Amino acid sequence: MAKSKKIFTFVLKHLSINSIHIFLFLLITILIACTDSPELNENLTDAINHYRMENGLSEIPVSQSLTIVAETHVEDLYFNHPDTGLCNTHSWSDKGNWTAGCYIGDIEHAEIMWGKPMELTSYTGYGYEITAFSTNNNLTVEQVLKKWQDSDEHNDIILNRGKWNGIEWKAIGSAIFKNYAVVWFGKEVDNN
C-alpha cells in the first residue's frame, strides 16, 4: 500500500493535468478489468447446468458466440445504462457496434433482443436472454441463480417449462459484471 501511495504521489507531482487525466483513465480501466472475472461467467453457466441436471434435464453446451453476446451486453448495461425509463434490461444503448433499442417487453420490439447473437457473432439463430440486476455492486452466482429460481418466468426458461416446454436449448452463454448478470440461450448449435 505504501508503495502504491508513493507511485501515485510521484505521478501527481510530475505529470501535466492532461497526463493525469490519461493516467487516471488508464488506472480506472485496469481496476475495472481486474475485477471482471471470467470464472464468474463459467461458474454461472455451471450452476445453471447443475440446476438443470438436478431437475432431470441435460446440460446445455457452452457457446462461445452467446458468451460474447452476454459479456458485451453486461458491459453495455453497466457502462451505458440503456435500461432506464421504460426500457428494461434487454435494451441496448447506442454506444457500440450494434443496433440500439429500447425493449419494453412487447413482441413488436423483440428483434432488439432475439437478433443480437446473429448481429454480433456468427451464431445462426435467435437468442433468448434472461437478466438480473442488483443495487449491490457485486452480484454472486448464488444470488443470481436464486433470483431466477424464484421467478417463474426465468425459471421456466432455464428448465424448459411453460411456454418453453419442448424446446431444446443447444447453446448457452453467460456473463456477470458488477451488478448485472445475463444468460443467453439458443436453439441452434454453435459451430464456433
N, C-alpha and C positions, 0 to 999 in steps of 0.2 A: 504494500500500500504506500509506504514512504517513497519508494522508487517511482511509482506512478505519479505522485504529487510533484516530485522533482521534474519529471519529464513534462508534465502539464504546465508547471510554472515556467520552465525554460521556453516552451512553445509560446506562451503568452507574452513573454518578455522580448522575444526575438523575431516574431512574425508580424507582418502588417495586418491591418484589420481584415482585408480580403483573404489573406492567407489563413488567418484564424478561422474565418467562416468556412473555408475549404477544409481545414483540419477538423473542425467540429463536425462538419457534414460527414467526412470520412470516418471519424470516430463513432458517430451515431450509427452509420451504416454497418460498421464492423460489429458493434454491440448487438444490433438487431440480427445480423446474420448469425452471430454466435448463439443467440437464444432460440433460433429456429432449429428444431430438431427433427431430422428425417426419421429418427427412431420412433417419434410420436406417431407419425403417419403410418409406419409399418405396424406399430402396436395397435392403432385404431383398426386397421384392416384385420389384423389377427384377432382382436377382440370381437369384431363383428362375425368373422368366420367361426370362431369358437362358440359364440352365442347361437349361430345358425345350427351348428352341429349338435349342441345341447337340445335343440328343438327338432332333431331328426332331418335336417337339411344338409346338403353338401356345401363344401367350401366354394367360394367364388374365386376364380383365378384373378390374380392381381394384374391390372392393366397399366402399362407404362403411360399410355395416352391419357387414360382417365385420371391417373395420378398427376400428370402435368396440368390437366384442367383444374383439378382440385387445388393444387398448390397455387396456380395462377389466381383462382377465384378467392381463396382466403386472403391472399396478399392484397388483391383489389378491394375486398371488403374492409380490411383493416386500414389500409392507407388512404383509400379514396371514398369510402362510405357511400356507396350507391344505395344503401338500404336506409334511406331517410324519407320522411314524409309517408306517402302511401306505398312507396317501393319497399318490397321485402328483401330478404337475404338471397333471393335468387336473381336479383338485379345485378347489372354490370355497369360500371362507370364508363365515361368517355375518355379515360386516361390510359388507354392501352391499344394494342393492335387487335381489336375485336369490335364487334358490333355492340354499341352501348344500348341499354334499355332498362326501363322500369318494369319490373314484373310485379303484378298485384294479385297474382293467383288465378287469373282468368285464362281460359283456353285461347283467347284471341292473342295473348302475348306469350304463349308457352314456347314458341320458337326461340325466344331470347335465351331460355334455359336449355331446352332439349337439343338445339343445334350446336351448342358450344363445342362439344367434342369434335365434330366434323369441321368446325370453323378453325379451331386452334391446333388440331393434330390430324394425323392420317386415319383416325378412327372412322369406321364406315357407317356407324349407326347413331341414333339418338342416345343421349344420356339422360338419366333421371337422378336428380340431386336431392339429398337431404342436408339440412344445415342446422347448426346450433350456434347460439350466441350467449355470452355471459358478460355481466358487468365486471366480473373478476377477470383480470388481465392474463391469467394463466390457466386455461382450461386443461383438465386432465382427461385421459382416455376414459377413465371410470365415470367422471361427471358427464361426459358426452354420451356414452352408451346408456347411462341411466336416464338421461333426458329423453333419448329416443325410445327406450323401452317403455317409458311412462306416457308416451304419446301414441295413441292408436294409429294415427296416420303414418308416422315414421316407423313404428314397429311393424306395421303391415308391409311396408316396402322391404324392410330388412328380412322379414320372414315369409315373404310372398303370400300374404293373406289378403282378404278382402278383394278389392279390385285388382290386386297384383297376384292373385291366386292363378296358378297355371303358367305364370311367366317364369322362365329360367334365366337367371342372371348368369351371363357368361364372362363378365368383366367387372372389376371394381377398382376404384382409386380413391384415396382419402388424403386429407391434409388437416392439420391443426396448426394455427398460427395465432398466438396470443389468446384473444377471447373469441375467436371464430373457429369453427370446425365444419368441414363439408365432406360428404361422401358422394361419389358418382357411381351409378350402376348402369350397366349396359347389357343389351340383349345379344349383341354381336361379340364374337371372339376378337380380341385384339391381337393382330398378327405382328406387332412390333416387338 
